[in-house]
Amino acid sequence: MIHIPILRQGKPYESVGKVEIVHHATGEPVAQVSQANSGMVVRDVRGMADDVLERFTVAELIEMCGKAADVFMTASLPLGDSSQSFDDYAAQLSATTGMPITYCKVNAEKIRMVLAGMGTIIAGLTRGLDHQILDRGYGKNSGRTLSFFREGRIFGAVLPSNSPGVHGLWIPAIALKAPVVLKPGREEPWTPYRIIEALAAVGVPREAFGFYPTDHAGAGELLRCVDRSMLFGGGPTTKPYENDPTVELHGPGFSKVLLGDDVADDWEKYIDLIESSIVANCGRSCINASGVWTPRHGMAVAEALAERFAKIEALPADDPAAAIAAFANPGFAEQISALIDGDLRVGGAEDYTARMRIEQRKVAQAEACGSGAASGRLIKQGRCSYLLPTVIWCEDRNHPLANREFLFPFASVVECPVDQMPEAIGSSLVVSAITKDKDFARALMAAPNVDRLNVGAIPTWQLSWDQPHEGNLFEHLYRQRAFQSESAA
């Protein structure tokens, strides 16, 4: 069986305690993962050399990242005592997470793009700062003397299992000279381990990496003992750290598509974009839309989306047509579906996809194919479950489901006057505002609750790599200081 070790300053270590991760559909063991206790995490982090990357220039590290991009996608890389090809990686990732293999490869391409485009990403994070200023500690920029020092000496990340693409968020720390300590998601050790091996293969020192599969206590100690970190998770996971400036939080996105007054009557032109914003990447990313807000025609929008979503079926992860991911923990899918049904009983909202599936006889078709017990949304197949894409029409924007997010393609459709939208939509990681109304766009640009704003027909998942996606890792790691020097004058 495959063994995935701990990496202690880059060196593989097999622990006595191990966790077995299994195939989401068959339950067959896929790998054993060595587990680190919290004491090991603390001792190792305190023993890491925080200057191990200082002997390289930022430009050299960016070049290494570029080389690692091809290695990540093509090479057979070490995996414990064995090796892993790219196809092995995609198959193993799919096996333990339930993500369709095609989507695993799409997410791998995102990681390749981050590595290959590291120069552009660093330029965006630093706002075009001359790299040599970070190498020397000071320098001239537009005629002004600037100085920065790396406050985040050791950088840590507590990572998720829901989507491999999120790993692109921590990789720039290497180009910014910060050694990294990673706690992988339980079902997704594959991607961070492969990224580390790809970077090590092109010359990044192995001692710049720590890889610690661990429990909740170990994750907490990791966040406490590093200088700067990022944490992925739902509300209950991230809430204890919401006032901690050393932890960059990546929780639910509550991303949305907004229709302006000037385009609302032509909503059909944008239905492909709205659909894509909701279902891309199996609906598992914080940049997927979980809300569609429009000044009118909300019921028509919901019905059109439901008609499309009702055609999406639960397919095995190795099927090229698979568009949704399985839940390896069937109980989790059942809880989510029950929560939605409970909120629907409040009244004032309707699951349009459930009605559409009945009309299209989707439930009957699923049963004829032997899919097992099925509700309109919850599909059970063997030991795993699926949640079919769901569109909720909310009569009231204050309904409990009007601003919710779940780990599958889910969206509510709400009507709201455009002049009230900027405040009414609440906290939103990404807003795609389809409009040419300059006043509406300006109001959204002034809204402090909108983290990333797309104006025009741009899906929520379309990122610009020369701009920070969520937070700014450079500002998280570095601090500007006042600096004067006779020799720098």
C-alpha positions in Angstrom: 0.0 0.0 0.0 1.1 3.6 -0.7 2.6 5.3 2.4 2.5 9.1 2.5 5.1 10.2 5.1 5.5 13.4 7.2 8.1 15.7 5.7 10.2 17.1 8.6 12.3 19.9 7.0 11.8 18.1 3.8 12.9 14.7 5.0 10.4 11.8 4.9 9.5 10.4 8.2 7.3 7.4 9.0 5.3 7.7 12.2 3.9 4.9 14.3 0.4 6.5 14.1 -1.1 6.4 10.7 -4.5 7.1 9.1 -5.9 5.1 6.3 -7.6 7.0 3.5 -10.0 5.0 1.3 -11.6 5.1 -2.2 -14.8 7.2 -1.9 -16.9 4.7 -3.9 -15.5 1.2 -3.0 -14.1 1.8 0.5 -10.9 0.1 -0.5 -7.7 1.4 1.1 -5.8 3.8 -1.1 -3.0 5.0 1.2 -1.7 5.1 4.8 -0.8 8.6 5.9 1.7 9.1 8.8 0.3 11.4 11.5 2.2 14.1 13.4 1.3 14.9 16.9 1.1 18.5 18.1 4.4 18.3 20.0 6.3 17.2 16.8 4.8 20.1 14.9 5.9 22.7 17.5 9.4 21.2 17.9 10.0 21.1 14.2 8.7 24.5 13.4 10.9 26.1 16.1 13.8 24.2 14.6 13.3 25.4 11.0 15.8 27.8 9.5 13.7 30.8 8.6 16.4 32.1 6.2 16.9 29.0 4.1 15.5 30.8 1.0 17.4 34.1 1.5 20.4 32.9 -0.5 18.2 33.0 -3.6 16.9 36.2 -5.3 13.2 36.5 -5.9 13.9 36.3 -9.6 15.7 32.9 -9.1 12.8 31.5 -7.1 10.3 32.7 -9.7 12.4 30.9 -12.3 12.4 27.7 -10.2 8.6 27.9 -9.9 8.4 28.1 -13.7 10.5 25.0 -14.1 8.4 23.2 -11.4 5.2 23.9 -13.4 6.2 21.4 -16.1 7.6 18.9 -13.5 4.3 19.0 -11.6 2.3 18.1 -14.8 4.6 15.6 -16.4 7.2 14.0 -14.1 7.1 10.9 -12.0 7.9 12.3 -8.5 8.7 10.7 -5.2 5.7 9.7 -3.0 7.1 8.1 0.1 9.0 4.9 -0.9 7.3 4.9 -4.3 6.9 7.2 -7.2 3.8 8.9 -8.7 3.1 9.8 -12.3 0.8 12.6 -13.1 -2.0 10.1 -14.1 -1.4 8.3 -10.8 -1.8 11.6 -9.0 -5.1 12.4 -10.8 -6.5 9.0 -10.2 -5.5 8.9 -6.5 -6.8 12.4 -5.9 -10.2 11.5 -7.4 -10.3 8.2 -5.5 -10.1 9.8 -2.0 -11.9 13.1 -2.6 -14.8 12.0 -5.0 -13.8 14.7 -7.5 -14.2 13.6 -11.1 -10.9 12.8 -12.7 -11.5 15.4 -15.4 -11.9 18.1 -12.8 -8.8 16.9 -11.0 -6.8 17.5 -14.2 -8.5 20.9 -14.7 -7.4 21.9 -11.2 -3.9 20.6 -11.8 -3.7 23.0 -14.8 -4.6 25.8 -12.4 -1.7 24.9 -10.2 0.6 24.7 -13.3 -0.6 28.2 -14.3 0.2 29.6 -10.8 3.7 28.1 -11.0 4.4 29.1 -14.6 2.9 32.6 -14.0 4.7 33.3 -10.7 6.4 36.4 -12.0 3.0 38.0 -12.9 1.5 36.9 -9.6 4.3 38.4 -7.5 4.1 41.6 -9.5 0.4 41.8 -8.7 0.9 41.0 -5.0 3.7 43.6 -4.7 2.1 46.1 -7.1 5.0 46.0 -9.4 7.7 46.5 -6.7 11.2 45.9 -8.0 12.2 42.4 -6.8 15.7 43.6 -5.9 14.2 45.7 -3.1 13.2 42.4 -1.4 16.6 40.9 -2.1 18.6 43.8 -0.6 16.0 44.9 1.9 15.8 48.4 0.4 16.0 50.2 -2.9 14.6 52.9 -5.1 11.1 52.7 -6.6 9.8 55.6 -8.7 12.5 57.7 -7.2 11.6 56.9 -3.6 13.6 54.8 -1.2 11.6 51.9 0.1 12.5 49.2 2.6 10.6 45.9 3.5 11.4 43.1 5.9 9.8 39.7 6.1 7.7 39.6 9.2 6.4 36.2 8.3 9.6 34.2 8.9 7.8 30.8 8.8 4.5 30.5 6.9 1.9 27.9 7.7 -1.2 26.7 6.0 -4.1 24.5 7.2 -5.5 23.2 3.9 -8.8 21.8 2.8 -9.9 18.7 0.9 -12.6 20.2 -1.2 -10.8 21.5 -4.3 -7.1 21.1 -5.3 -7.0 24.5 -7.0 -6.9 26.4 -3.7 -3.3 25.2 -3.3 -2.3 27.9 -5.7 -2.8 30.4 -2.9 0.1 29.3 -0.7 2.7 28.6 -3.4 3.8 32.3 -3.8 5.1 32.2 -0.3 8.1 30.3 -1.7 8.9 33.0 -4.3 8.6 35.5 -1.4 11.3 33.5 0.5 9.2 32.2 3.3 9.6 28.5 4.3 6.2 26.8 4.5 4.7 24.3 6.9 1.6 22.6 5.6 -1.2 20.6 7.2 -3.0 18.8 4.4 -6.7 18.0 4.3 -7.5 14.5 5.5 -8.6 13.2 2.1 -6.3 15.4 0.0 -2.6 15.0 0.9 -1.8 14.4 -2.8 -1.6 17.9 -4.2 0.5 19.7 -1.5 2.9 16.7 -1.4 3.3 16.7 -5.2 3.9 20.5 -5.3 6.6 20.2 -2.7 8.3 17.4 -4.7 8.1 19.3 -7.9 9.7 22.4 -6.3 12.4 20.3 -4.6 13.1 18.6 -8.0 14.1 22.0 -9.5 16.4 23.1 -6.7 14.2 24.6 -4.0 15.9 23.4 -0.7 13.9 20.6 0.9 14.5 22.1 4.3 12.1 25.0 3.3 9.2 22.6 3.5 7.3 21.0 6.3 4.4 18.6 5.6 2.4 17.5 8.7 -0.8 15.5 8.4 -2.3 15.9 11.9 -5.4 16.2 13.9 -7.4 19.3 15.0 -5.0 19.9 18.0 -2.0 19.7 15.7 -3.6 22.1 13.2 -4.2 24.6 16.1 -0.6 24.3 17.3 0.7 24.9 13.7 -1.3 28.1 13.5 0.1 29.2 16.9 3.7 28.5 16.3 4.3 29.9 12.8 4.6 33.7 12.3 2.0 34.0 9.5 -0.5 31.5 8.2 -3.7 30.9 6.2 -6.6 28.8 7.3 -9.2 27.2 5.1 -12.6 26.0 6.4 -16.2 26.7 7.2 -17.6 29.3 9.6 -17.1 27.3 12.8 -13.4 26.5 11.8 -12.4 30.1 10.9 -14.5 32.0 13.5 -12.0 31.6 16.4 -9.3 33.3 14.3 -11.4 36.2 12.8 -9.6 38.8 14.9 -6.2 37.3 14.6 -4.1 39.4 12.1 -1.5 36.6 11.8 -4.0 34.2 10.2 -5.4 34.9 6.7 -8.8 33.3 6.6 -10.3 31.5 3.6 -13.8 30.6 4.5 -17.1 30.5 2.6 -17.2 33.0 -0.3 -20.9 33.8 -0.7 -20.0 34.9 -4.2 -22.7 36.3 -6.4 -23.8 37.3 -9.9 -25.8 40.6 -10.0 -27.9 41.8 -12.9 -28.1 45.5 -13.4 -31.3 47.4 -14.3 -29.9 47.9 -17.8 -29.5 44.1 -18.5 -32.2 42.5 -16.3 -34.7 42.3 -19.2 -32.1 40.5 -21.3 -31.2 38.0 -18.7 -31.4 35.1 -21.2 -28.3 36.4 -22.9 -26.3 35.7 -19.6 -27.8 32.4 -18.5 -24.7 30.5 -19.7 -22.4 32.7 -17.6 -24.7 32.4 -14.6 -24.8 28.6 -14.9 -21.1 28.3 -15.3 -20.5 30.5 -12.3 -22.5 28.1 -10.2 -21.5 24.7 -11.5 -17.8 25.1 -12.5 -15.4 22.9 -10.5 -18.3 20.9 -9.2 -19.5 24.0 -7.3 -16.9 23.3 -4.6 -14.9 26.6 -4.7 -15.5 29.8 -2.7 -15.5 31.6 -6.1 -18.5 29.7 -7.3 -21.7 31.8 -7.3 -24.1 30.8 -4.5 -26.5 33.7 -5.3 -28.1 35.4 -8.3 -29.5 38.9 -7.5 -31.7 40.7 -10.0 -34.1 43.6 -9.9 -36.8 41.6 -11.8 -37.5 38.3 -13.7 -36.1 36.3 -10.7 -38.6 33.4 -11.1 -37.8 33.2 -14.8 -34.0 33.1 -14.1 -34.6 30.4 -11.4 -36.7 28.3 -13.8 -34.2 28.5 -16.6 -31.3 27.4 -14.3 -33.4 24.6 -12.9 -34.2 23.3 -16.4 -30.5 23.1 -17.1 -29.5 21.7 -13.7 -32.1 19.0 -13.8 -30.2 17.4 -16.6 -27.1 16.9 -14.6 -26.8 13.4 -13.3 -24.7 11.6 -10.7 -22.0 9.8 -12.6 -18.9 7.8 -11.5 -15.7 9.9 -11.0 -14.0 8.2 -14.0 -16.8 9.2 -16.4 -15.6 12.0 -18.7 -19.1 13.5 -18.5 -19.1 13.7 -14.6 -19.9 17.2 -13.5 -20.5 16.8 -9.8 -18.4 15.3 -7.0 -19.3 12.5 -4.7 -19.4 13.0 -0.9 -17.1 10.3 0.6 -19.0 10.8 3.8 -22.7 10.1 2.9 -23.8 11.5 6.3 -22.4 14.9 5.3 -24.5 15.0 2.1 -27.6 13.9 4.1 -27.1 16.7 6.6 -26.7 19.4 4.0 -29.8 18.2 2.1 -31.8 18.0 5.4 -30.7 21.5 6.3 -31.9 22.9 2.9 -35.2 21.0 3.3 -35.7 22.4 6.8 -35.2 25.9 5.6 -37.6 25.4 2.8 -40.3 24.5 5.3 -40.0 28.0 6.7 -41.9 29.1 3.6 -41.2 31.8 1.1 -38.8 29.8 -1.0 -39.1 26.9 -3.5 -36.6 24.4 -4.9 -37.2 24.8 -8.6 -34.9 22.0 -9.5 -36.9 19.5 -7.5 -40.0 20.5 -9.4 -38.2 20.3 -12.7 -36.7 16.9 -12.0 -40.2 15.6 -11.3 -41.4 17.0 -14.6 -38.5 15.5 -16.4 -38.9 12.2 -14.5 -35.3 12.4 -13.3 -36.0 10.5 -10.1 -37.6 7.7 -12.0 -34.7 7.5 -14.4 -32.2 7.4 -11.6 -34.0 4.6 -9.9 -34.2 2.7 -13.2 -30.4 2.9 -13.4 -30.1 1.4 -10.0 -28.8 4.4 -8.2 -30.4 3.5 -4.9 -32.5 5.7 -2.6 -33.0 9.1 -4.1 -34.8 12.3 -3.1 -35.0 15.1 -5.6 -31.5 16.3 -4.5 -29.8 13.5 -2.6 -28.6 10.5 -4.6 -27.0 7.5 -2.8 -24.8 5.1 -4.7 -23.2 2.4 -2.7 -21.1 4.0 0.2 -21.1 7.5 -1.3 -23.7 10.2 -1.9 -24.2 13.0 -4.4 -26.1 16.3 -4.1 -27.6 17.3 -7.4 -27.3 20.9 -8.4 -30.0 23.0 -6.7 -31.6 26.3 -7.5 -33.8 28.0 -4.8 -36.2 30.8 -5.7 -36.5 33.1 -2.6 -39.4 35.5 -2.5 -37.7 37.5 0.3 -34.0 38.3 0.3 -34.0 37.8 4.1 -35.0 34.1 3.8 -32.5 31.7 5.4 -31.5 30.3 2.0 -31.1 33.7 0.3 -27.4 33.9 1.3 -26.1 30.4 1.9 -23.2 28.4 0.5 -22.8 24.6 0.3 -20.2 22.2 -1.0 -22.1 21.5 -4.3 -23.6 23.5 -7.1 -26.2 25.5 -5.1 -27.6 29.0 -5.7 -30.5 31.1 -4.5 -32.2 33.6 -6.9 -33.4 36.8 -5.2 -35.0 40.0 -6.5 -33.7 43.3 -5.1 -33.7 46.9 -6.3 -30.3 47.7 -7.7 -29.7 50.7 -5.5 -30.1 48.4 -2.4 -27.9 45.6 -3.7 -24.4 46.7 -2.6 -25.4 46.6 1.0 -28.1 43.9 0.9 -25.9 41.2 -0.7 -23.7 41.1 2.5 -20.1 39.8 2.6 -19.2 38.5 -0.9 -15.8 37.2 -1.9 -16.5 37.6 -5.7 -19.3 39.7 -7.3 -19.8 39.6 -11.0 -22.0 42.6 -11.8 -23.4 42.3 -15.3 -24.0 46.0 -16.1 -22.9 49.0 -18.0 -24.4 51.3 -15.4 -21.5 53.4 -14.1 -23.4 54.5 -11.0 -24.1 50.9 -10.0 -20.5 49.9 -10.7 -19.2 52.8 -8.6 -21.6 51.9 -5.7 -20.2 48.3 -5.8 -16.6 49.6 -6.0 -17.3 51.6 -2.8 -18.8 48.6 -1.0 -16.5 47.3 1.7 -18.3 44.0 1.8 -17.2 43.1 -1.8 -13.7 41.6 -1.9 -13.3 41.0 -5.6 -15.4 42.8 -8.2 -16.0 41.9 -11.9 -17.9 44.5 -13.9 -19.4 43.1 -17.1 -20.1 39.6 -18.4 -17.3 37.9 -16.4 -18.0 34.6 -14.6 -17.2 34.5 -10.9 -14.5 31.8 -11.4 -12.5 33.8 -13.9 -9.5 35.1 -12.1 -6.8 37.7 -13.1 -3.5 36.3 -12.0 -1.9 39.7 -11.7 -4.2 40.6 -8.9 -4.6 39.1 -5.4 -7.4 36.5 -5.3 -8.3 36.7 -1.6 -6.2 38.7 0.7 -2.6 39.7 -0.2 0.1 37.2 0.7 2.9 39.8 0.2 1.3 42.2 2.7 0.6 39.2 5.0 4.3 38.3 5.0 6.1 41.6 4.6 6.1 44.9 6.4 7.3 48.2 5.2 9.7 50.2 7.4 11.0 53.7 7.3 14.6 53.6 6.1 17.4 56.1 5.5 21.0 55.5 4.6 23.8 57.7 3.5 24.9 55.0 1.0 21.3 54.7 -0.3 21.0 58.5 -0.9 
